[in-house]
Amino acid sequence: MNETPLHFTEANPEDIAHTIGLLAMVHPIDAELQAEFYKNTKALQLEKGQHLVQQGQLCHHMFFIRKGAVAAYSLHKHKKITTYISVENEFVSSLSGLYGQEPSKEAIVAIEPTHVLAVHTDLLQDLYKRFFDLNYVIRQVYENYYREAQERSHVVRIGNAEERYQYFIKSKPGYIDRLPLDIIASFLDMKPETLSRIKKQSNLPMQVQEAEGILEKLEQFMMETECFRDKTLKVQDLATRIGVPTYKLSMVLNMYLKKSFKDFLNHYRITYLKTQLEKEGSLQSFTIEALARQAGFASRSGFYKAFKKIEGINPKEYLVSVKDSI
């Protein structure tokens, strides 16, 4: 099979440092080995649907997902069988075709816009010989993968559809609301219609006491961290950070606050912006658009639309009222 060329770019040193930091949590990384990573790591940006590896292709890299998600699959009798799903902060490669010695038995495709770091497997082979640290760390990476694979195989073979669903949402928190249902269904060996039905049945209204507890935790976290200022914040990110399943956080926002996640964030952003405007001299140093960006808005149009929706007037009208009250 013809190999599709991958278009690598220079990796951001901060991304490399982040990856080394995760490896160092397993075992301290020698300074010389760190230097090799900084020198030889490349970056790759994938669009949704773009392949890292095609089935039958040689795989020449070990990849680290910095942001996004990929799925591995194989085709059998025209049926696509998803073998694993990986997201940011996980290593992926072709296990059946590791080190480019045999054609890969599975394809690896981005199921979100995905940014990965890559190290050529020829270099890895050389580094294994030179650094004990790397042998130990990579062994841990593989052990974790096989442990998860064994558990997944056990559940898929003996569990019913409901048990497989519960396994998935507990072992992969946030994935069910983030990733395509057809990919997850294939991964759990069930039809998408079955997965959709089970998901709806599981999203029954929660008890008021539990909802109030989540809201209290959520409000405290938002005020303490100001995470709403992160323009890329997603509902699954916030759910993970406050320690609740994504579907429960979404349910609380939709059913109890009657807000979408976007409107929920924009409420905090505009409250933050109004607080900044009340500070003496703020508009002498910044425009209102600059303050909006600091508050977490990614675009001028999005800011103006959200402000009008929440406040009932546009930002310029609000500024006039603020000046008149001074």
PyMOL commands that set and color helices and strands:
alter all, ss='L'
color gray80, all
select helices_A, chain A and resi 13-24+31-40+98-100+121-130+132-158+161-171+175-178+181-187+192-202+208-225+227-229+235-242+246-256+261-277+282-285+288-295+300-311+315-325
alter helices_A, ss='H'
color red, helices_A
select strands_A, chain A and resi 9-10+42-46+51-53+61-67+69-76+79-87+91-92+107-110+114-120
alter strands_A, ss='S'
color yellow, strands_A
deselect
rebuild
show_as cartoon
